[in-house]
Amino acid sequence: MKVEEIRALSTGELAKQLEDAHQELFNLRFRLATKQLVNHRELSRARKQIARLKTIIREKELDIR
């Protein structure tokens, strides 16, 4: 999901996306621990998505944009 698409979401939808991203990161870590994860780049992608969502949520709280 691109930044412009994320910024268009409401606060509730952002919270839901953040929850889903955390769940995905948990699943990826679990798969890594059990040696079932094939593409290790998915971990960094998931962490960056969480950071992106948190940044936009904070921007909306401060009403920067």
PyMOL commands that set and color helices and strands:
alter all, ss='L'
color gray80, all
select helices_A, chain A and resi 3-7+11-33+41-62
alter helices_A, ss='H'
color red, helices_A
deselect
rebuild
show_as cartoon
